[in-house]
């Protein structure tokens, strides 16, 4: 179960970071004792149910409070798939924060072996090979519930053909704790 007080603090910290960059007044960023510990987050921005930015960390290399702050700014202003977030967009942008759990290497030599180990709806997946790396958060299963479609889309994200596979592929999985502003009625509060 995702601790609601941690989720609330992470969401407030993320929204405050974005609002501050835009020069918009917002409720102060959240605080939580876990913020002093190492942590890895992804911050996802949505507008009308569509992705507007998503940037994160897969390994805990800095304190959790700093990680969520920096990833919120990166998701809003440095996701190469989108123009930087404009001030007028803040009010229509919903924030989601995912706290990344430990990453587990999967020893698989084929796609069939991977499919046998995958837990749809639960696993985030990382593929890496030949200097390329891509990940999908577990939330992506909502849009791509079939494991074959999920894997094909992740390979395309990495720049490989959908049917690409090599026994040298590095495969890792992880789980997340996630929170959305709508879970706390925060978006309206932080406009």
NUFIKE-689109 format. One record per residue (C-alpha): residue number from 0; residue in three letters; chain; y, x, z. Coordinates in nm, 3 decimals, padded with zeros to 5 digits. Layout:
<rec><num>NUM</num><residuo>ALA</residuo><cadena>A</cadena><py>Y</py><px>X</px><pz>Z</pz></rec>
...
END
This chain:
<rec><num>0</num><residuo>UNK</residuo><cadena>A</cadena><py>00.000</py><px>00.000</px><pz>00.000</pz></rec>
<rec><num>1</num><residuo>UNK</residuo><cadena>A</cadena><py>00.341</py><px>00.136</px><pz>-00.097</pz></rec>
<rec><num>2</num><residuo>UNK</residuo><cadena>A</cadena><py>00.565</py><px>00.172</px><pz>00.211</pz></rec>
<rec><num>3</num><residuo>UNK</residuo><cadena>A</cadena><py>00.861</py><px>-00.058</px><pz>00.140</pz></rec>
<rec><num>4</num><residuo>UNK</residuo><cadena>A</cadena><py>01.113</py><px>00.147</px><pz>00.340</pz></rec>
<rec><num>5</num><residuo>UNK</residuo><cadena>A</cadena><py>01.036</py><px>00.457</px><pz>00.132</pz></rec>
<rec><num>6</num><residuo>UNK</residuo><cadena>A</cadena><py>01.062</py><px>00.258</px><pz>-00.191</pz></rec>
<rec><num>7</num><residuo>UNK</residuo><cadena>A</cadena><py>01.394</py><px>00.106</px><pz>-00.089</pz></rec>
<rec><num>8</num><residuo>UNK</residuo><cadena>A</cadena><py>01.535</py><px>00.449</px><pz>-00.003</pz></rec>
<rec><num>9</num><residuo>UNK</residuo><cadena>A</cadena><py>01.414</py><px>00.601</px><pz>-00.331</pz></rec>
<rec><num>10</num><residuo>UNK</residuo><cadena>A</cadena><py>01.560</py><px>00.317</px><pz>-00.538</pz></rec>
<rec><num>11</num><residuo>UNK</residuo><cadena>A</cadena><py>01.894</py><px>00.336</px><pz>-00.359</pz></rec>
<rec><num>12</num><residuo>UNK</residuo><cadena>A</cadena><py>01.906</py><px>00.714</px><pz>-00.403</pz></rec>
<rec><num>13</num><residuo>UNK</residuo><cadena>A</cadena><py>01.830</py><px>00.679</px><pz>-00.776</pz></rec>
<rec><num>14</num><residuo>UNK</residuo><cadena>A</cadena><py>02.090</py><px>00.408</px><pz>-00.843</pz></rec>
<rec><num>15</num><residuo>UNK</residuo><cadena>A</cadena><py>02.353</py><px>00.590</px><pz>-00.637</pz></rec>
<rec><num>16</num><residuo>UNK</residuo><cadena>A</cadena><py>02.294</py><px>00.912</px><pz>-00.836</pz></rec>
<rec><num>17</num><residuo>UNK</residuo><cadena>A</cadena><py>02.347</py><px>00.731</px><pz>-01.167</pz></rec>
<rec><num>18</num><residuo>UNK</residuo><cadena>A</cadena><py>02.648</py><px>00.533</px><pz>-01.043</pz></rec>
<rec><num>19</num><residuo>UNK</residuo><cadena>A</cadena><py>02.811</py><px>00.848</px><pz>-00.907</pz></rec>
<rec><num>20</num><residuo>UNK</residuo><cadena>A</cadena><py>02.772</py><px>01.024</px><pz>-01.243</pz></rec>
<rec><num>21</num><residuo>UNK</residuo><cadena>A</cadena><py>02.943</py><px>00.726</px><pz>-01.407</pz></rec>
<rec><num>22</num><residuo>UNK</residuo><cadena>A</cadena><py>03.221</py><px>00.712</px><pz>-01.147</pz></rec>
<rec><num>23</num><residuo>UNK</residuo><cadena>A</cadena><py>03.110</py><px>00.366</px><pz>-01.031</pz></rec>
<rec><num>24</num><residuo>UNK</residuo><cadena>A</cadena><py>03.117</py><px>00.264</px><pz>-00.665</pz></rec>
<rec><num>25</num><residuo>UNK</residuo><cadena>A</cadena><py>02.770</py><px>00.192</px><pz>-00.531</pz></rec>
<rec><num>26</num><residuo>UNK</residuo><cadena>A</cadena><py>02.595</py><px>00.157</px><pz>-00.199</pz></rec>
<rec><num>27</num><residuo>UNK</residuo><cadena>A</cadena><py>02.529</py><px>00.504</px><pz>-00.054</pz></rec>
<rec><num>28</num><residuo>UNK</residuo><cadena>A</cadena><py>02.204</py><px>00.669</px><pz>-00.154</pz></rec>
<rec><num>29</num><residuo>UNK</residuo><cadena>A</cadena><py>01.907</py><px>00.591</px><pz>00.066</pz></rec>
<rec><num>30</num><residuo>UNK</residuo><cadena>A</cadena><py>01.770</py><px>00.820</px><pz>00.335</pz></rec>
<rec><num>31</num><residuo>UNK</residuo><cadena>A</cadena><py>01.414</py><px>00.863</px><pz>00.452</pz></rec>
<rec><num>32</num><residuo>UNK</residuo><cadena>A</cadena><py>01.233</py><px>01.134</px><pz>00.654</pz></rec>
<rec><num>33</num><residuo>UNK</residuo><cadena>A</cadena><py>01.006</py><px>01.200</px><pz>00.352</pz></rec>
<rec><num>34</num><residuo>UNK</residuo><cadena>A</cadena><py>01.308</py><px>01.316</px><pz>00.150</pz></rec>
<rec><num>35</num><residuo>UNK</residuo><cadena>A</cadena><py>01.289</py><px>01.658</px><pz>00.317</pz></rec>
<rec><num>36</num><residuo>UNK</residuo><cadena>A</cadena><py>00.926</py><px>01.710</px><pz>00.205</pz></rec>
<rec><num>37</num><residuo>UNK</residuo><cadena>A</cadena><py>00.818</py><px>01.825</px><pz>-00.142</pz></rec>
<rec><num>38</num><residuo>UNK</residuo><cadena>A</cadena><py>00.767</py><px>01.535</px><pz>-00.380</pz></rec>
<rec><num>39</num><residuo>UNK</residuo><cadena>A</cadena><py>00.744</py><px>01.442</px><pz>-00.747</pz></rec>
<rec><num>40</num><residuo>UNK</residuo><cadena>A</cadena><py>00.891</py><px>01.127</px><pz>-00.898</pz></rec>
<rec><num>41</num><residuo>UNK</residuo><cadena>A</cadena><py>00.948</py><px>00.955</px><pz>-01.228</pz></rec>
<rec><num>42</num><residuo>UNK</residuo><cadena>A</cadena><py>01.255</py><px>00.737</px><pz>-01.267</pz></rec>
<rec><num>43</num><residuo>UNK</residuo><cadena>A</cadena><py>01.225</py><px>00.463</px><pz>-01.527</pz></rec>
<rec><num>44</num><residuo>UNK</residuo><cadena>A</cadena><py>01.523</py><px>00.261</px><pz>-01.651</pz></rec>
<rec><num>45</num><residuo>UNK</residuo><cadena>A</cadena><py>01.473</py><px>-00.079</px><pz>-01.815</pz></rec>
<rec><num>46</num><residuo>UNK</residuo><cadena>A</cadena><py>01.707</py><px>-00.322</px><pz>-01.991</pz></rec>
<rec><num>47</num><residuo>UNK</residuo><cadena>A</cadena><py>01.584</py><px>-00.672</px><pz>-02.074</pz></rec>
<rec><num>48</num><residuo>UNK</residuo><cadena>A</cadena><py>01.223</py><px>-00.558</px><pz>-02.037</pz></rec>
<rec><num>49</num><residuo>UNK</residuo><cadena>A</cadena><py>01.269</py><px>-00.263</px><pz>-02.275</pz></rec>
<rec><num>50</num><residuo>UNK</residuo><cadena>A</cadena><py>01.256</py><px>00.106</px><pz>-02.185</pz></rec>
<rec><num>51</num><residuo>UNK</residuo><cadena>A</cadena><py>01.603</py><px>00.265</px><pz>-02.157</pz></rec>
<rec><num>52</num><residuo>UNK</residuo><cadena>A</cadena><py>01.504</py><px>00.603</px><pz>-02.012</pz></rec>
<rec><num>53</num><residuo>UNK</residuo><cadena>A</cadena><py>01.222</py><px>00.772</px><pz>-01.824</pz></rec>
<rec><num>54</num><residuo>UNK</residuo><cadena>A</cadena><py>01.218</py><px>01.126</px><pz>-01.689</pz></rec>
<rec><num>55</num><residuo>UNK</residuo><cadena>A</cadena><py>01.021</py><px>01.277</px><pz>-01.407</pz></rec>
<rec><num>56</num><residuo>UNK</residuo><cadena>A</cadena><py>00.824</py><px>01.551</px><pz>-01.241</pz></rec>
<rec><num>57</num><residuo>UNK</residuo><cadena>A</cadena><py>00.448</py><px>01.578</px><pz>-01.225</pz></rec>
<rec><num>58</num><residuo>UNK</residuo><cadena>A</cadena><py>00.429</py><px>01.844</px><pz>-00.955</pz></rec>
<rec><num>59</num><residuo>UNK</residuo><cadena>A</cadena><py>00.621</py><px>01.855</px><pz>-00.626</pz></rec>
<rec><num>60</num><residuo>UNK</residuo><cadena>A</cadena><py>00.846</py><px>02.158</px><pz>-00.679</pz></rec>
<rec><num>61</num><residuo>UNK</residuo><cadena>A</cadena><py>01.151</py><px>02.044</px><pz>-00.482</pz></rec>
<rec><num>62</num><residuo>UNK</residuo><cadena>A</cadena><py>01.234</py><px>01.813</px><pz>-00.194</pz></rec>
<rec><num>63</num><residuo>UNK</residuo><cadena>A</cadena><py>01.167</py><px>01.446</px><pz>-00.266</pz></rec>
<rec><num>64</num><residuo>UNK</residuo><cadena>A</cadena><py>01.530</py><px>01.340</px><pz>-00.212</pz></rec>
<rec><num>65</num><residuo>UNK</residuo><cadena>A</cadena><py>01.653</py><px>01.600</px><pz>-00.461</pz></rec>
<rec><num>66</num><residuo>UNK</residuo><cadena>A</cadena><py>01.375</py><px>01.520</px><pz>-00.709</pz></rec>
<rec><num>67</num><residuo>UNK</residuo><cadena>A</cadena><py>01.453</py><px>01.148</px><pz>-00.731</pz></rec>
<rec><num>68</num><residuo>UNK</residuo><cadena>A</cadena><py>01.829</py><px>01.218</px><pz>-00.752</pz></rec>
<rec><num>69</num><residuo>UNK</residuo><cadena>A</cadena><py>01.788</py><px>01.468</px><pz>-01.038</pz></rec>
<rec><num>70</num><residuo>UNK</residuo><cadena>A</cadena><py>01.532</py><px>01.258</px><pz>-01.226</pz></rec>
<rec><num>71</num><residuo>UNK</residuo><cadena>A</cadena><py>01.756</py><px>00.950</px><pz>-01.206</pz></rec>
<rec><num>72</num><residuo>UNK</residuo><cadena>A</cadena><py>02.042</py><px>01.144</px><pz>-01.364</pz></rec>
<rec><num>73</num><residuo>UNK</residuo><cadena>A</cadena><py>01.809</py><px>01.288</px><pz>-01.628</pz></rec>
<rec><num>74</num><residuo>UNK</residuo><cadena>A</cadena><py>01.662</py><px>00.945</px><pz>-01.712</pz></rec>
<rec><num>75</num><residuo>UNK</residuo><cadena>A</cadena><py>02.010</py><px>00.798</px><pz>-01.752</pz></rec>
<rec><num>76</num><residuo>UNK</residuo><cadena>A</cadena><py>02.180</py><px>01.080</px><pz>-01.940</pz></rec>
<rec><num>77</num><residuo>UNK</residuo><cadena>A</cadena><py>01.926</py><px>01.330</px><pz>-02.078</pz></rec>
<rec><num>78</num><residuo>UNK</residuo><cadena>A</cadena><py>01.627</py><px>01.137</px><pz>-02.212</pz></rec>
<rec><num>79</num><residuo>UNK</residuo><cadena>A</cadena><py>01.626</py><px>01.260</px><pz>-02.574</pz></rec>
<rec><num>80</num><residuo>UNK</residuo><cadena>A</cadena><py>01.502</py><px>00.922</px><pz>-02.700</pz></rec>
<rec><num>81</num><residuo>UNK</residuo><cadena>A</cadena><py>01.824</py><px>00.745</px><pz>-02.595</pz></rec>
<rec><num>82</num><residuo>UNK</residuo><cadena>A</cadena><py>02.200</py><px>00.790</px><pz>-02.594</pz></rec>
<rec><num>83</num><residuo>UNK</residuo><cadena>A</cadena><py>02.343</py><px>00.866</px><pz>-02.250</pz></rec>
<rec><num>84</num><residuo>UNK</residuo><cadena>A</cadena><py>02.381</py><px>00.554</px><pz>-02.036</pz></rec>
<rec><num>85</num><residuo>UNK</residuo><cadena>A</cadena><py>02.729</py><px>00.405</px><pz>-02.068</pz></rec>
<rec><num>86</num><residuo>UNK</residuo><cadena>A</cadena><py>02.922</py><px>00.272</px><pz>-01.771</pz></rec>
<rec><num>87</num><residuo>UNK</residuo><cadena>A</cadena><py>02.901</py><px>-00.090</px><pz>-01.890</pz></rec>
<rec><num>88</num><residuo>UNK</residuo><cadena>A</cadena><py>02.519</py><px>-00.064</px><pz>-01.906</pz></rec>
<rec><num>89</num><residuo>UNK</residuo><cadena>A</cadena><py>02.471</py><px>00.011</px><pz>-01.537</pz></rec>
<rec><num>90</num><residuo>UNK</residuo><cadena>A</cadena><py>02.489</py><px>-00.355</px><pz>-01.436</pz></rec>
<rec><num>91</num><residuo>UNK</residuo><cadena>A</cadena><py>02.216</py><px>-00.453</px><pz>-01.684</pz></rec>
<rec><num>92</num><residuo>UNK</residuo><cadena>A</cadena><py>01.988</py><px>-00.158</px><pz>-01.609</pz></rec>
<rec><num>93</num><residuo>UNK</residuo><cadena>A</cadena><py>01.695</py><px>-00.200</px><pz>-01.371</pz></rec>
<rec><num>94</num><residuo>UNK</residuo><cadena>A</cadena><py>01.559</py><px>00.105</px><pz>-01.189</pz></rec>
<rec><num>95</num><residuo>UNK</residuo><cadena>A</cadena><py>01.196</py><px>00.178</px><pz>-01.108</pz></rec>
<rec><num>96</num><residuo>UNK</residuo><cadena>A</cadena><py>01.074</py><px>00.481</px><pz>-00.912</pz></rec>
<rec><num>97</num><residuo>UNK</residuo><cadena>A</cadena><py>00.719</py><px>00.613</px><pz>-00.922</pz></rec>
<rec><num>98</num><residuo>UNK</residuo><cadena>A</cadena><py>00.602</py><px>00.862</px><pz>-00.658</pz></rec>
<rec><num>99</num><residuo>UNK</residuo><cadena>A</cadena><py>00.340</py><px>01.083</px><pz>-00.821</pz></rec>
<rec><num>100</num><residuo>UNK</residuo><cadena>A</cadena><py>00.019</py><px>01.145</px><pz>-00.630</pz></rec>
<rec><num>101</num><residuo>UNK</residuo><cadena>A</cadena><py>-00.196</py><px>01.457</px><pz>-00.652</pz></rec>
<rec><num>102</num><residuo>UNK</residuo><cadena>A</cadena><py>-00.299</py><px>01.560</px><pz>-01.002</pz></rec>
<rec><num>103</num><residuo>UNK</residuo><cadena>A</cadena><py>-00.674</py><px>01.586</px><pz>-01.059</pz></rec>
<rec><num>104</num><residuo>UNK</residuo><cadena>A</cadena><py>-00.826</py><px>01.790</px><pz>-01.344</pz></rec>
<rec><num>105</num><residuo>UNK</residuo><cadena>A</cadena><py>-01.096</py><px>01.609</px><pz>-01.540</pz></rec>
<rec><num>106</num><residuo>UNK</residuo><cadena>A</cadena><py>-01.371</py><px>01.823</px><pz>-01.693</pz></rec>
<rec><num>107</num><residuo>UNK</residuo><cadena>A</cadena><py>-01.442</py><px>01.641</px><pz>-02.016</pz></rec>
<rec><num>108</num><residuo>UNK</residuo><cadena>A</cadena><py>-01.567</py><px>01.773</px><pz>-02.348</pz></rec>
<rec><num>109</num><residuo>UNK</residuo><cadena>A</cadena><py>-01.525</py><px>01.457</px><pz>-02.550</pz></rec>
<rec><num>110</num><residuo>UNK</residuo><cadena>A</cadena><py>-01.327</py><px>01.134</px><pz>-02.566</pz></rec>
<rec><num>111</num><residuo>UNK</residuo><cadena>A</cadena><py>-01.638</py><px>00.939</px><pz>-02.465</pz></rec>
<rec><num>112</num><residuo>UNK</residuo><cadena>A</cadena><py>-01.666</py><px>01.147</px><pz>-02.147</pz></rec>
<rec><num>113</num><residuo>UNK</residuo><cadena>A</cadena><py>-01.299</py><px>01.076</px><pz>-02.078</pz></rec>
<rec><num>114</num><residuo>UNK</residuo><cadena>A</cadena><py>-01.342</py><px>00.702</px><pz>-02.133</pz></rec>
<rec><num>115</num><residuo>UNK</residuo><cadena>A</cadena><py>-01.630</py><px>00.702</px><pz>-01.883</pz></rec>
<rec><num>116</num><residuo>UNK</residuo><cadena>A</cadena><py>-01.401</py><px>00.850</px><pz>-01.614</pz></rec>
<rec><num>117</num><residuo>UNK</residuo><cadena>A</cadena><py>-01.077</py><px>00.662</px><pz>-01.688</pz></rec>
<rec><num>118</num><residuo>UNK</residuo><cadena>A</cadena><py>-00.965</py><px>00.389</px><pz>-01.449</pz></rec>
<rec><num>119</num><residuo>UNK</residuo><cadena>A</cadena><py>-00.747</py><px>00.156</px><pz>-01.660</pz></rec>
<rec><num>120</num><residuo>UNK</residuo><cadena>A</cadena><py>-00.450</py><px>00.024</px><pz>-01.469</pz></rec>
<rec><num>121</num><residuo>UNK</residuo><cadena>A</cadena><py>-00.478</py><px>00.296</px><pz>-01.204</pz></rec>
<rec><num>122</num><residuo>UNK</residuo><cadena>A</cadena><py>-00.472</py><px>00.633</px><pz>-01.379</pz></rec>
<rec><num>123</num><residuo>UNK</residuo><cadena>A</cadena><py>-00.171</py><px>00.817</px><pz>-01.509</pz></rec>
<rec><num>124</num><residuo>UNK</residuo><cadena>A</cadena><py>-00.295</py><px>01.063</px><pz>-01.769</pz></rec>
<rec><num>125</num><residuo>UNK</residuo><cadena>A</cadena><py>-00.177</py><px>01.408</px><pz>-01.877</pz></rec>
<rec><num>126</num><residuo>UNK</residuo><cadena>A</cadena><py>-00.301</py><px>01.573</px><pz>-02.196</pz></rec>
<rec><num>127</num><residuo>UNK</residuo><cadena>A</cadena><py>-00.217</py><px>01.933</px><pz>-02.282</pz></rec>
<rec><num>128</num><residuo>UNK</residuo><cadena>A</cadena><py>-00.329</py><px>02.173</px><pz>-02.552</pz></rec>
<rec><num>129</num><residuo>UNK</residuo><cadena>A</cadena><py>-00.170</py><px>02.438</px><pz>-02.772</pz></rec>
<rec><num>130</num><residuo>UNK</residuo><cadena>A</cadena><py>00.168</py><px>02.432</px><pz>-02.599</pz></rec>
<rec><num>131</num><residuo>UNK</residuo><cadena>A</cadena><py>00.202</py><px>02.052</px><pz>-02.614</pz></rec>
<rec><num>132</num><residuo>UNK</residuo><cadena>A</cadena><py>00.187</py><px>01.822</px><pz>-02.314</pz></rec>
<rec><num>133</num><residuo>UNK</residuo><cadena>A</cadena><py>00.233</py><px>01.448</px><pz>-02.270</pz></rec>
<rec><num>134</num><residuo>UNK</residuo><cadena>A</cadena><py>00.183</py><px>01.195</px><pz>-01.994</pz></rec>
<rec><num>135</num><residuo>UNK</residuo><cadena>A</cadena><py>00.172</py><px>00.821</px><pz>-01.949</pz></rec>
<rec><num>136</num><residuo>UNK</residuo><cadena>A</cadena><py>00.236</py><px>00.666</px><pz>-01.610</pz></rec>
<rec><num>137</num><residuo>UNK</residuo><cadena>A</cadena><py>-00.023</py><px>00.411</px><pz>-01.493</pz></rec>
<rec><num>138</num><residuo>UNK</residuo><cadena>A</cadena><py>00.229</py><px>00.137</px><pz>-01.574</pz></rec>
<rec><num>139</num><residuo>UNK</residuo><cadena>A</cadena><py>00.173</py><px>00.202</px><pz>-01.946</pz></rec>
<rec><num>140</num><residuo>UNK</residuo><cadena>A</cadena><py>-00.167</py><px>00.032</px><pz>-01.910</pz></rec>
<rec><num>141</num><residuo>UNK</residuo><cadena>A</cadena><py>00.027</py><px>-00.298</px><pz>-01.892</pz></rec>
<rec><num>142</num><residuo>UNK</residuo><cadena>A</cadena><py>00.137</py><px>-00.252</px><pz>-02.254</pz></rec>
<rec><num>143</num><residuo>UNK</residuo><cadena>A</cadena><py>-00.178</py><px>-00.069</px><pz>-02.372</pz></rec>
<rec><num>144</num><residuo>UNK</residuo><cadena>A</cadena><py>-00.474</py><px>-00.209</px><pz>-02.174</pz></rec>
<rec><num>145</num><residuo>UNK</residuo><cadena>A</cadena><py>-00.744</py><px>-00.084</px><pz>-02.414</pz></rec>
<rec><num>146</num><residuo>UNK</residuo><cadena>A</cadena><py>-00.841</py><px>00.277</px><pz>-02.322</pz></rec>
<rec><num>147</num><residuo>UNK</residuo><cadena>A</cadena><py>-00.873</py><px>00.377</px><pz>-02.687</pz></rec>
<rec><num>148</num><residuo>UNK</residuo><cadena>A</cadena><py>-00.522</py><px>00.248</px><pz>-02.767</pz></rec>
<rec><num>149</num><residuo>UNK</residuo><cadena>A</cadena><py>-00.385</py><px>00.412</px><pz>-02.452</pz></rec>
<rec><num>150</num><residuo>UNK</residuo><cadena>A</cadena><py>-00.533</py><px>00.750</px><pz>-02.542</pz></rec>
<rec><num>151</num><residuo>UNK</residuo><cadena>A</cadena><py>-00.430</py><px>00.727</px><pz>-02.910</pz></rec>
<rec><num>152</num><residuo>UNK</residuo><cadena>A</cadena><py>-00.070</py><px>00.647</px><pz>-02.815</pz></rec>
<rec><num>153</num><residuo>UNK</residuo><cadena>A</cadena><py>-00.061</py><px>00.932</px><pz>-02.565</pz></rec>
<rec><num>154</num><residuo>UNK</residuo><cadena>A</cadena><py>-00.186</py><px>01.175</px><pz>-02.829</pz></rec>
<rec><num>155</num><residuo>UNK</residuo><cadena>A</cadena><py>00.082</py><px>01.054</px><pz>-03.072</pz></rec>
<rec><num>156</num><residuo>UNK</residuo><cadena>A</cadena><py>00.342</py><px>01.103</px><pz>-02.798</pz></rec>
<rec><num>157</num><residuo>UNK</residuo><cadena>A</cadena><py>00.228</py><px>01.468</px><pz>-02.773</pz></rec>
<rec><num>158</num><residuo>UNK</residuo><cadena>A</cadena><py>00.264</py><px>01.506</px><pz>-03.150</pz></rec>
<rec><num>159</num><residuo>UNK</residuo><cadena>A</cadena><py>-00.106</py><px>01.497</px><pz>-03.238</pz></rec>
<rec><num>160</num><residuo>UNK</residuo><cadena>A</cadena><py>-00.277</py><px>01.251</px><pz>-03.469</pz></rec>
<rec><num>161</num><residuo>UNK</residuo><cadena>A</cadena><py>-00.434</py><px>00.954</px><pz>-03.291</pz></rec>
<rec><num>162</num><residuo>UNK</residuo><cadena>A</cadena><py>-00.783</py><px>01.081</px><pz>-03.379</pz></rec>
<rec><num>163</num><residuo>UNK</residuo><cadena>A</cadena><py>-00.720</py><px>01.440</px><pz>-03.263</pz></rec>
<rec><num>164</num><residuo>UNK</residuo><cadena>A</cadena><py>-00.961</py><px>01.585</px><pz>-03.008</pz></rec>
<rec><num>165</num><residuo>UNK</residuo><cadena>A</cadena><py>-01.075</py><px>01.930</px><pz>-02.910</pz></rec>
<rec><num>166</num><residuo>UNK</residuo><cadena>A</cadena><py>-01.312</py><px>02.038</px><pz>-02.635</pz></rec>
<rec><num>167</num><residuo>UNK</residuo><cadena>A</cadena><py>-01.029</py><px>02.270</px><pz>-02.522</pz></rec>
<rec><num>168</num><residuo>UNK</residuo><cadena>A</cadena><py>-00.805</py><px>01.970</px><pz>-02.437</pz></rec>
<rec><num>169</num><residuo>UNK</residuo><cadena>A</cadena><py>-00.680</py><px>01.990</px><pz>-02.078</pz></rec>
<rec><num>170</num><residuo>UNK</residuo><cadena>A</cadena><py>-00.702</py><px>01.643</px><pz>-01.921</pz></rec>
<rec><num>171</num><residuo>UNK</residuo><cadena>A</cadena><py>-00.562</py><px>01.546</px><pz>-01.581</pz></rec>
<rec><num>172</num><residuo>UNK</residuo><cadena>A</cadena><py>-00.509</py><px>01.218</px><pz>-01.401</pz></rec>
<rec><num>173</num><residuo>UNK</residuo><cadena>A</cadena><py>-00.297</py><px>01.096</px><pz>-01.113</pz></rec>
<rec><num>174</num><residuo>UNK</residuo><cadena>A</cadena><py>-00.199</py><px>00.778</px><pz>-00.937</pz></rec>
<rec><num>175</num><residuo>UNK</residuo><cadena>A</cadena><py>00.144</py><px>00.657</px><pz>-00.829</pz></rec>
<rec><num>176</num><residuo>UNK</residuo><cadena>A</cadena><py>00.317</py><px>00.448</px><pz>-00.568</pz></rec>
<rec><num>177</num><residuo>UNK</residuo><cadena>A</cadena><py>00.587</py><px>00.252</px><pz>-00.751</pz></rec>
<rec><num>178</num><residuo>UNK</residuo><cadena>A</cadena><py>00.881</py><px>00.036</px><pz>-00.660</pz></rec>
<rec><num>179</num><residuo>UNK</residuo><cadena>A</cadena><py>01.118</py><px>-00.176</px><pz>-00.870</pz></rec>
<rec><num>180</num><residuo>UNK</residuo><cadena>A</cadena><py>01.465</py><px>-00.292</px><pz>-00.774</pz></rec>
<rec><num>181</num><residuo>UNK</residuo><cadena>A</cadena><py>01.355</py><px>-00.649</px><pz>-00.841</pz></rec>
<rec><num>182</num><residuo>UNK</residuo><cadena>A</cadena><py>01.106</py><px>-00.610</px><pz>-00.553</pz></rec>
<rec><num>183</num><residuo>UNK</residuo><cadena>A</cadena><py>01.406</py><px>-00.576</px><pz>-00.319</pz></rec>
<rec><num>184</num><residuo>UNK</residuo><cadena>A</cadena><py>01.676</py><px>-00.777</px><pz>-00.506</pz></rec>
<rec><num>185</num><residuo>UNK</residuo><cadena>A</cadena><py>01.867</py><px>-00.449</px><pz>-00.532</pz></rec>
<rec><num>186</num><residuo>UNK</residuo><cadena>A</cadena><py>01.999</py><px>-00.456</px><pz>-00.887</pz></rec>
<rec><num>187</num><residuo>UNK</residuo><cadena>A</cadena><py>02.251</py><px>-00.730</px><pz>-00.813</pz></rec>
<rec><num>188</num><residuo>UNK</residuo><cadena>A</cadena><py>02.347</py><px>-00.559</px><pz>-00.487</pz></rec>
<rec><num>189</num><residuo>UNK</residuo><cadena>A</cadena><py>02.426</py><px>-00.229</px><pz>-00.656</pz></rec>
<rec><num>190</num><residuo>UNK</residuo><cadena>A</cadena><py>02.640</py><px>-00.341</px><pz>-00.951</pz></rec>
END
